[in-house]
Amino acid sequence: MGVAVNEAGVFSLQIEDDGLGFDGSGVKKKPGRGVANIRARASMIDAEVEWKKRDSGGTVFCLHKKERGKPPPDLRADSS
């Protein structure tokens, strides 16, 4: 898992696993609302999501969000 905010203020979340893999492009072939719900929730915060197959097996999930008009948060700040 990785979390980052780049110099342009884009927040990125990346989660990887080493399972069988998941093809996000074929989700309409199967019943269910899981992926559609993830995409809908991401759009509510003006974010984009994607899934990629790893060559070695498994899946990489990415969420990217740009904060408009706000400086990126300082992730090193102590929250206590």
N, C-alpha and C positions, 0 to 999 in steps of 0.2 A: 504494500500500500504506500502511496506517496501523495503528499499534499504540498502545493507550492503556489506562490503568487509571484508572477514575473514583474519586470520593471514597468510594463504597460498596465499593470493592475489586473491582469487576467488570473483568476483563481482556477486551479486545476486539481482535480482529485482523480487518482488512478488506482484501481484495484485489480490485482492479477490473481489467477488461480492456475493450478496445473491439472485440471480435470479433463473432461472429454471435449470441451470446447462448446461454443455457442455462436450461432450465426444470426446476428440481429436482423439481417435482411430477409430471412425466411419466416419471421414471426407471424405473418399474416396467414400462413398455411395451417397454423394450429389454432384451436380455440383458446380463449383466455384473454385476460386484460392486463397481465403483469407488465409487459414491456410498454404497452400503450400508456399505462398509468405512470410508469417511470418517466416516459417522454413528456406526458402532460404536466407532471409535477415539476420537471426541469424547466419547462416553458413558463411556468408560473413565476419563476425567479430569473427569467431571461437567460437560461443556461441551455447548453447543448450537450447531448449525451451520445456516445457511440460505443459499440462493442467490436472488438477485433479478435480473430483467432490467432493464437500463438503458434508458430511453426512447430514448436516442441510439444504442443498440446496445451489445452487450457484456453482461457479467455482473458482479455484485458478490457476492463470497463473504464471509460474516461468521461468525466464531467468537466465542462469548461464554462466559466462565468466571468463576464467582464463587468466590473462595477462602474457604472456611468456617473461621472461627476464626483466620485469619492476617491480619496487616496487609498491605496491598498492597505489593509490592516497590518500591523506589526505583529507577526506571529511569534516573535520572540518575547513579547511583553509578558510579564508575570501577571497572571490573573488572580492572584491571592490578595 
